[in-house]
Amino acid sequence: MAPSLTPAAPGRPPRWFPNNRRDGSRLLSSGLMVSGVGLVRIDHPVGQLLFLVAGLVSLFWWRQYRRLTV
């Protein structure tokens, strides 16, 4: 299931991360799993690209996850 854009307040752009920790942790764990798949095939250019992109997305999602309150 693809993450949907969370509606924001009027006049603000949509959020690219959920407002709750449960969904945020699901996104983060999915990104880390995809990074792991790229790391398995780090010897291939596609594996390197996959690891780089998924790793950067995971870092972004980790930063967003840390900002969420309990």
C-alpha positions in Angstrom: 0.0 0.0 0.0 1.5 3.3 -1.0 1.6 6.1 1.5 -1.0 8.8 0.8 -0.5 12.5 1.2 -1.8 13.6 4.6 -4.1 16.7 4.2 -2.6 19.8 5.8 -4.1 23.0 7.0 -5.6 25.3 4.3 -2.9 27.1 2.4 -0.1 24.7 3.4 1.4 21.9 1.2 0.5 18.3 2.0 2.6 16.3 4.4 4.8 13.5 3.1 4.8 11.6 6.4 1.9 10.4 8.6 0.8 12.1 11.8 1.1 8.9 14.0 4.0 6.8 15.1 2.5 3.5 14.0 2.3 4.4 10.3 5.6 6.2 10.6 7.3 3.2 11.9 5.8 1.1 9.0 7.2 3.5 6.5 10.6 3.6 8.2 10.8 -0.2 8.4 9.8 -0.6 4.7 12.5 1.9 3.7 15.1 0.0 5.7 14.1 -3.3 4.1 14.4 -1.9 0.6 17.8 -0.5 1.6 18.8 -3.9 2.7 17.8 -5.4 -0.7 20.0 -2.8 -2.4 22.8 -3.6 0.1 22.7 -7.3 -0.9 23.4 -6.4 -4.5 25.8 -3.5 -3.8 28.1 -4.9 -6.5 25.6 -4.0 -9.3 24.9 -0.4 -10.3 21.1 -0.9 -9.8 21.8 -2.2 -6.3 24.0 0.8 -5.6 21.3 3.2 -6.8 18.6 1.4 -4.9 20.6 1.5 -1.7 21.4 5.2 -2.1 17.9 6.3 -2.9 16.2 4.0 -0.3 18.8 5.0 2.3 18.2 8.7 1.7 14.4 8.2 1.9 14.9 6.2 5.1 17.0 9.0 6.7 14.3 11.5 5.8 11.6 9.3 7.3 13.7 8.7 10.4 14.0 12.4 11.0 10.3 12.9 10.5 9.6 9.9 12.9 11.7 11.4 15.6 9.7 14.6 15.5 6.4 12.8 16.2 5.1 12.9 19.8 3.9 9.9 21.6 
